Amino acid sequence: MSESGDWLKRGAPSLGDMEAMAEEAYARLPDEFRALCGNLVIRVEDFPTDEVLKEMEAESPFDLLGLFQGIGLAQGYETVAGVLPNMIFLYRRPILDYWAENEETLGDIVTHVLVHEIGHHFGLSDDDMERIEEEADR
């Protein structure tokens, strides 16, 4: 079957498919970058909750591709008792919408969202995050 024929039997990646993609992307990130996060949990949801949309002042459920919630090691994560694990939420439908409108691969978008959600939370520069993404591609 030709490559274009393969698409005839494919659907959009499920929540589980995208979660596996995100876990693989996270595993490729540099160790020192992952160390910022503590025990990170990656969750994939179709859309952000109404509460998150309101808090982030989003105009549409498609405005957010991901969100970091938690406290990093630099902010004392390991010293705070009873704190939930750090979490990254990836929003499947907005990511798929972005993918459909751009020339990037889905894997590159997922990696980009992961790196930027973690990086912005810890105050990394765009140059730092770009370097981390390049290291993940090796």
N, CA and C atoms as a LAMMPS dump frame, in Angstrom:
ITEM: TIMESTEP
0
ITEM: NUMBER OF ATOMS
414
ITEM: BOX BOUNDS ff ff ff
-5.0000000000000000e+02 5.0000000000000000e+02
-5.0000000000000000e+02 5.0000000000000000e+02
-5.0000000000000000e+02 5.0000000000000000e+02
ITEM: ATOMS id mol type element x y z
1 1 1 N 0.837 -1.169 0
2 1 2 C 0 0 0
3 1 3 C 0.888 1.24 0
4 2 1 N 0.496 2.222 -0.774
5 2 2 C 1.287 3.449 -0.852
6 2 3 C 1.183 4.236 0.443
7 3 1 N 2.115 5.159 0.585
8 3 2 C 2.111 5.981 1.797
9 3 3 C 0.807 6.753 1.923
10 4 1 N 0.301 7.304 0.816
11 4 2 C -0.956 8.047 0.889
12 4 3 C -2.112 7.117 1.231
13 5 1 N -2.044 5.854 0.822
14 5 2 C -3.075 4.879 1.154
15 5 3 C -3.114 4.559 2.63
16 6 1 N -1.974 4.7 3.326
17 6 2 C -1.937 4.47 4.767
18 6 3 C -2.878 5.418 5.506
19 7 1 N -3.009 6.618 5.003
20 7 2 C -3.852 7.614 5.665
21 7 3 C -5.326 7.264 5.588
22 8 1 N -5.705 6.411 4.641
23 8 2 C -7.104 6.031 4.516
24 8 3 C -7.603 5.26 5.736
25 9 1 N -6.69 4.648 6.467
26 9 2 C -7.072 3.837 7.621
27 9 3 C -6.672 4.468 8.95
28 10 1 N -6.175 5.666 8.927
29 10 2 C -5.717 6.317 10.153
30 10 3 C -6.725 7.34 10.646
31 11 1 N -6.827 7.418 11.943
32 11 2 C -7.604 8.473 12.579
33 11 3 C -6.663 9.384 13.337
34 12 1 N -7.226 10.381 13.959
35 12 2 C -6.422 11.272 14.792
36 12 3 C -5.891 10.485 15.983
37 13 1 N -4.706 10.826 16.471
38 13 2 C -4.178 10.137 17.64
39 13 3 C -5.128 10.284 18.831
40 14 1 N -5.302 9.201 19.565
41 14 2 C -6.145 9.21 20.754
42 14 3 C -5.421 9.924 21.894
43 15 1 N -6.13 10.093 23.004
44 15 2 C -5.497 10.657 24.198
45 15 3 C -4.308 9.8 24.619
46 16 1 N -4.489 8.46 24.593
47 16 2 C -3.412 7.548 24.962
48 16 3 C -2.238 7.614 24.006
49 17 1 N -2.53 7.725 22.699
50 17 2 C -1.464 7.85 21.703
51 17 3 C -0.628 9.1 21.956
52 18 1 N -1.319 10.2 22.219
53 18 2 C -0.597 11.453 22.424
54 18 3 C 0.157 11.44 23.752
55 19 1 N -0.397 10.778 24.756
56 19 2 C 0.311 10.669 26.03
57 19 3 C 1.607 9.869 25.855
58 20 1 N 1.542 8.779 25.076
59 20 2 C 2.748 7.989 24.805
60 20 3 C 3.772 8.831 24.038
61 21 1 N 3.305 9.617 23.084
62 21 2 C 4.193 10.498 22.318
63 21 3 C 4.861 11.508 23.249
64 22 1 N 4.1 12.055 24.182
65 22 2 C 4.636 13.035 25.122
66 22 3 C 5.649 12.401 26.071
67 23 1 N 5.37 11.2 26.547
68 23 2 C 6.31 10.493 27.433
69 23 3 C 7.634 10.231 26.715
70 24 1 N 7.554 9.827 25.435
71 24 2 C 8.769 9.592 24.65
72 24 3 C 9.539 10.895 24.445
73 25 1 N 8.823 11.967 24.163
74 25 2 C 9.479 13.266 23.964
75 25 3 C 10.152 13.716 25.263
76 26 1 N 9.472 13.553 26.38
77 26 2 C 10.026 13.938 27.676
78 26 3 C 11.289 13.135 27.99
79 27 1 N 11.279 11.854 27.684
80 27 2 C 12.444 10.989 27.951
81 27 3 C 13.665 11.424 27.142
82 28 1 N 13.469 12.081 26.006
83 28 2 C 14.586 12.536 25.161
84 28 3 C 15.166 13.874 25.613
85 29 1 N 14.495 14.558 26.529
86 29 2 C 14.986 15.861 26.983
87 29 3 C 16.229 15.672 27.847
88 30 1 N 17.108 16.664 27.874
89 30 2 C 18.332 16.551 28.682
90 30 3 C 18.015 16.307 30.166
91 31 1 N 18.85 15.509 30.805
92 31 2 C 18.647 15.148 32.212
93 31 3 C 18.511 16.37 33.114
94 32 1 N 19.377 17.38 32.908
95 32 2 C 19.346 18.549 33.793
96 32 3 C 18.038 19.323 33.651
97 33 1 N 17.445 19.286 32.48
98 33 2 C 16.165 19.954 32.261
99 33 3 C 15.043 19.18 32.957
100 34 1 N 15.047 17.87 32.808
101 34 2 C 14.031 17.041 33.47
102 34 3 C 14.162 17.128 34.992
103 35 1 N 15.38 17.337 35.495
104 35 2 C 15.598 17.422 36.936
105 35 3 C 14.883 18.626 37.554
106 36 1 N 14.605 19.66 36.775
107 36 2 C 13.88 20.82 37.273
108 36 3 C 12.471 20.464 37.734
109 37 1 N 11.931 19.398 37.186
110 37 2 C 10.508 19.1 37.341
111 37 3 C 10.162 18.2 38.507
112 38 1 N 11.134 17.557 39.127
113 38 2 C 10.799 16.571 40.141
114 38 3 C 10.124 15.389 39.471
115 39 1 N 9.159 14.806 40.136
116 39 2 C 8.413 13.678 39.574
117 39 3 C 7.251 14.214 38.747
118 40 1 N 7.501 14.459 37.492
119 40 2 C 6.51 15.065 36.603
120 40 3 C 5.509 14.031 36.112
121 41 1 N 4.244 14.421 36.131
122 41 2 C 3.175 13.605 35.565
123 41 3 C 2.688 14.325 34.313
124 42 1 N 2.61 13.595 33.209
125 42 2 C 2.119 14.172 31.962
126 42 3 C 0.717 13.645 31.727
127 43 1 N -0.223 14.571 31.549
128 43 2 C -1.613 14.198 31.285
129 43 3 C -2.035 14.834 29.98
130 44 1 N -2.803 14.095 29.218
131 44 2 C -3.361 14.617 27.973
132 44 3 C -4.877 14.659 28.127
133 45 1 N -5.425 15.81 27.864
134 45 2 C -6.87 16.026 27.902
135 45 3 C -7.271 16.594 26.549
136 46 1 N -8.534 16.435 26.184
137 46 2 C -8.971 17.013 24.917
138 46 3 C -8.895 18.538 24.938
139 47 1 N -9.365 19.16 26.029
140 47 2 C -9.372 20.613 26.162
141 47 3 C -9.057 21.003 27.606
142 48 1 N -8.628 22.243 27.83
143 48 2 C -8.486 22.736 29.2
144 48 3 C -9.87 22.819 29.859
145 49 1 N -9.882 22.765 31.187
146 49 2 C -11.138 22.932 31.914
147 49 3 C -11.613 24.383 31.788
148 50 1 N -12.879 24.6 32.081
149 50 2 C -13.413 25.964 32.07
150 50 3 C -12.668 26.853 33.068
151 51 1 N -12.285 26.271 34.214
152 51 2 C -11.569 27.042 35.228
153 51 3 C -10.206 27.506 34.706
154 52 1 N -9.503 26.603 34.013
155 52 2 C -8.197 26.962 33.45
156 52 3 C -8.359 28.021 32.376
157 53 1 N -9.349 27.871 31.518
158 53 2 C -9.585 28.865 30.465
159 53 3 C -9.848 30.242 31.067
160 54 1 N -10.632 30.275 32.135
161 54 2 C -10.936 31.549 32.79
162 54 3 C -9.679 32.125 33.438
163 55 1 N -8.942 31.276 34.173
164 55 2 C -7.727 31.73 34.854
165 55 3 C -6.686 32.266 33.872
166 56 1 N -6.566 31.615 32.718
167 56 2 C -5.572 32.017 31.72
168 56 3 C -6.107 33.097 30.769
169 57 1 N -7.364 33.502 30.992
170 57 2 C -8.015 34.517 30.166
171 57 3 C -7.997 34.157 28.686
172 58 1 N -8.237 32.876 28.409
173 58 2 C -8.275 32.399 27.021
174 58 3 C -9.606 32.781 26.382
175 59 1 N -9.544 33.162 25.123
176 59 2 C -10.76 33.523 24.404
177 59 3 C -11.475 32.298 23.851
178 60 1 N -10.721 31.209 23.66
179 60 2 C -11.27 30.001 23.05
180 60 3 C -10.592 28.792 23.678
181 61 1 N -11.259 27.631 23.706
182 61 2 C -10.61 26.415 24.21
183 61 3 C -9.408 26.001 23.356
184 62 1 N -9.291 26.55 22.159
185 62 2 C -8.181 26.219 21.266
186 62 3 C -6.96 27.098 21.502
187 63 1 N -7.063 28.08 22.421
188 63 2 C -5.956 29.013 22.665
189 63 3 C -4.795 28.394 23.43
190 64 1 N -5.042 27.371 24.245
191 64 2 C -3.987 26.774 25.068
192 64 3 C -3.608 25.4 24.531
193 65 1 N -2.315 25.216 24.277
194 65 2 C -1.821 23.911 23.836
195 65 3 C -1.376 23.063 25.017
196 66 1 N -0.972 23.72 26.096
197 66 2 C -0.495 22.991 27.261
198 66 3 C -0.431 23.894 28.474
199 67 1 N -0.182 23.264 29.642
200 67 2 C -0.105 24.004 30.884
201 67 3 C 0.754 23.233 31.876
202 68 1 N 1.65 23.945 32.57
203 68 2 C 2.444 23.37 33.664
204 68 3 C 1.772 23.77 34.962
205 69 1 N 1.56 22.802 35.853
206 69 2 C 1.045 23.095 37.182
207 69 3 C 1.972 22.447 38.188
208 70 1 N 2.479 23.23 39.113
209 70 2 C 3.334 22.65 40.136
210 70 3 C 4.39 23.599 40.629
211 71 1 N 5.322 23.008 41.357
212 71 2 C 6.44 23.728 41.964
213 71 3 C 7.714 22.993 41.566
214 72 1 N 8.687 23.702 41.034
215 72 2 C 9.928 23.063 40.635
216 72 3 C 10.911 22.928 41.776
217 73 1 N 11.961 22.194 41.515
218 73 2 C 13.004 22.016 42.529
219 73 3 C 13.598 23.353 42.951
220 74 1 N 13.737 24.269 42.016
221 74 2 C 14.302 25.579 42.332
222 74 3 C 13.407 26.364 43.295
223 75 1 N 12.115 26.056 43.303
224 75 2 C 11.182 26.728 44.192
225 75 3 C 10.918 25.924 45.467
226 76 1 N 11.707 24.893 45.715
227 76 2 C 11.586 24.129 46.944
228 76 3 C 10.646 22.955 46.875
229 77 1 N 10.442 22.381 45.709
230 77 2 C 9.499 21.274 45.523
231 77 3 C 9.734 20.134 46.503
232 78 1 N 10.986 19.732 46.681
233 78 2 C 11.27 18.578 47.529
234 78 3 C 11.091 18.876 49.018
235 79 1 N 11.038 20.146 49.383
236 79 2 C 10.936 20.481 50.799
237 79 3 C 9.49 20.706 51.25
238 80 1 N 8.54 20.674 50.33
239 80 2 C 7.146 20.933 50.661
240 80 3 C 6.417 19.603 50.814
241 81 1 N 5.901 19.347 52.017
242 81 2 C 5.188 18.092 52.267
243 81 3 C 3.749 18.206 51.785
244 82 1 N 3.205 17.089 51.331
245 82 2 C 1.806 17.027 50.944
246 82 3 C 1.454 17.747 49.662
247 83 1 N 2.432 18.007 48.821
248 83 2 C 2.192 18.712 47.561
249 83 3 C 1.961 17.684 46.458
250 84 1 N 0.986 17.971 45.607
251 84 2 C 0.748 17.103 44.456
252 84 3 C 1.955 17.131 43.536
253 85 1 N 2.148 16.082 42.738
254 85 2 C 3.292 16.089 41.814
255 85 3 C 3.138 17.188 40.758
256 86 1 N 4.264 17.62 40.233
257 86 2 C 4.228 18.553 39.111
258 86 3 C 3.524 17.881 37.949
259 87 1 N 2.735 18.67 37.216
260 87 2 C 1.969 18.112 36.106
261 87 3 C 2.092 19.008 34.878
262 88 1 N 2.17 18.341 33.746
263 88 2 C 2.043 19.029 32.464
264 88 3 C 0.758 18.511 31.845
265 89 1 N -0.089 19.432 31.446
266 89 2 C -1.287 19.069 30.701
267 89 3 C -1.047 19.437 29.248
268 90 1 N -1.262 18.49 28.374
269 90 2 C -1.252 18.755 26.94
270 90 3 C -2.699 18.652 26.468
271 91 1 N -3.105 19.591 25.639
272 91 2 C -4.489 19.631 25.183
273 91 3 C -4.56 19.157 23.726
274 92 1 N -5.067 17.937 23.573
275 92 2 C -5.039 17.214 22.303
276 92 3 C -5.709 17.974 21.166
277 93 1 N -6.913 18.415 21.346
278 93 2 C -7.635 19.051 20.236
279 93 3 C -6.959 20.346 19.782
280 94 1 N -6.554 21.249 20.69
281 94 2 C -5.83 22.441 20.229
282 94 3 C -4.5 22.094 19.551
283 95 1 N -3.792 21.073 20.053
284 95 2 C -2.536 20.658 19.417
285 95 3 C -2.811 20.127 18.016
286 96 1 N -3.843 19.305 17.855
287 96 2 C -4.174 18.781 16.526
288 96 3 C -4.593 19.899 15.58
289 97 1 N -5.319 20.891 16.092
290 97 2 C -5.728 22.038 15.286
291 97 3 C -4.498 22.821 14.817
292 98 1 N -3.569 23.057 15.728
293 98 2 C -2.326 23.757 15.383
294 98 3 C -1.549 22.954 14.33
295 99 1 N -1.446 21.651 14.525
296 99 2 C -0.731 20.77 13.604
297 99 3 C -1.321 20.853 12.205
298 100 1 N -2.655 20.877 12.115
299 100 2 C -3.324 20.922 10.816
300 100 3 C -3.035 22.213 10.063
301 101 1 N -2.717 23.265 10.795
302 101 2 C -2.51 24.572 10.173
303 101 3 C -1.048 24.944 9.973
304 102 1 N -0.11 24.058 10.363
305 102 2 C 1.311 24.385 10.289
306 102 3 C 2.09 23.246 9.626
307 103 1 N 3.331 23.5 9.334
308 103 2 C 4.176 22.551 8.623
309 103 3 C 5.008 21.668 9.547
310 104 1 N 4.863 21.809 10.852
311 104 2 C 5.655 21.025 11.8
312 104 3 C 5.065 19.619 11.948
313 105 1 N 5.914 18.685 12.36
314 105 2 C 5.406 17.351 12.65
315 105 3 C 4.697 17.368 14.007
316 106 1 N 3.809 16.425 14.207
317 106 2 C 3.098 16.343 15.473
318 106 3 C 4.07 16.103 16.626
319 107 1 N 5.069 15.263 16.409
320 107 2 C 6.07 15.005 17.443
321 107 3 C 6.842 16.258 17.818
322 108 1 N 7.187 17.085 16.835
323 108 2 C 7.895 18.34 17.124
324 108 3 C 7.021 19.299 17.925
325 109 1 N 5.735 19.33 17.616
326 109 2 C 4.823 20.219 18.343
327 109 3 C 4.697 19.77 19.79
328 110 1 N 4.525 18.473 20.009
329 110 2 C 4.396 17.946 21.366
330 110 3 C 5.659 18.258 22.171
331 111 1 N 6.84 18.039 21.567
332 111 2 C 8.1 18.347 22.248
333 111 3 C 8.188 19.832 22.561
334 112 1 N 7.831 20.658 21.604
335 112 2 C 7.878 22.11 21.787
336 112 3 C 6.978 22.545 22.954
337 113 1 N 5.769 22.022 23.006
338 113 2 C 4.843 22.397 24.078
339 113 3 C 5.403 21.957 25.437
340 114 1 N 5.909 20.733 25.513
341 114 2 C 6.509 20.253 26.767
342 114 3 C 7.631 21.175 27.233
343 115 1 N 8.57 21.441 26.347
344 115 2 C 9.734 22.259 26.697
345 115 3 C 9.303 23.66 27.112
346 116 1 N 8.376 24.239 26.381
347 116 2 C 7.984 25.613 26.685
348 116 3 C 7.152 25.719 27.954
349 117 1 N 6.31 24.753 28.22
350 117 2 C 5.545 24.807 29.472
351 117 3 C 6.478 24.688 30.675
352 118 1 N 7.428 23.777 30.604
353 118 2 C 8.394 23.63 31.691
354 118 3 C 9.306 24.858 31.744
355 119 1 N 9.828 25.243 30.608
356 119 2 C 10.79 26.349 30.536
357 119 3 C 10.227 27.674 31.005
358 120 1 N 9.021 28.017 30.572
359 120 2 C 8.432 29.288 31.001
360 120 3 C 8.16 29.28 32.502
361 121 1 N 7.77 28.137 33.035
362 121 2 C 7.511 28.045 34.469
363 121 3 C 8.772 28.352 35.275
364 122 1 N 9.93 27.947 34.746
365 122 2 C 11.187 28.152 35.459
366 122 3 C 11.969 29.356 34.977
367 123 1 N 11.375 30.168 34.098
368 123 2 C 12.006 31.401 33.682
369 123 3 C 13.147 31.236 32.696
370 124 1 N 13.174 30.135 31.946
371 124 2 C 14.219 29.955 30.94
372 124 3 C 13.972 30.871 29.753
373 125 1 N 15.036 31.284 29.1
374 125 2 C 14.914 32.14 27.922
375 125 3 C 14.485 31.303 26.715
376 126 1 N 14.011 31.973 25.695
377 126 2 C 13.645 31.277 24.456
378 126 3 C 14.867 30.595 23.845
379 127 1 N 16.047 31.228 23.959
380 127 2 C 17.275 30.616 23.444
381 127 3 C 17.587 29.315 24.189
382 128 1 N 17.432 29.336 25.518
383 128 2 C 17.658 28.113 26.301
384 128 3 C 16.705 27.001 25.863
385 129 1 N 15.447 27.36 25.692
386 129 2 C 14.459 26.347 25.312
387 129 3 C 14.72 25.813 23.903
388 130 1 N 15.16 26.673 23.013
389 130 2 C 15.489 26.223 21.66
390 130 3 C 16.651 25.229 21.696
391 131 1 N 17.654 25.507 22.531
392 131 2 C 18.784 24.605 22.67
393 131 3 C 18.325 23.249 23.213
394 132 1 N 17.453 23.272 24.187
395 132 2 C 16.938 22.029 24.787
396 132 3 C 16.166 21.22 23.748
397 133 1 N 15.361 21.88 22.939
398 133 2 C 14.624 21.177 21.88
399 133 3 C 15.599 20.543 20.877
400 134 1 N 16.651 21.278 20.529
401 134 2 C 17.646 20.728 19.602
402 134 3 C 18.329 19.512 20.188
403 135 1 N 18.647 19.539 21.489
404 135 2 C 19.27 18.395 22.148
405 135 3 C 18.33 17.191 22.146
406 136 1 N 17.044 17.434 22.287
407 136 2 C 16.061 16.343 22.291
408 136 3 C 15.95 15.683 20.923
409 137 1 N 16.247 16.446 19.864
410 137 2 C 16.161 15.913 18.497
411 137 3 C 17.345 15.028 18.131
412 138 1 N 18.413 15.061 18.925
413 138 2 C 19.608 14.284 18.581
414 138 3 C 19.407 12.824 18.856
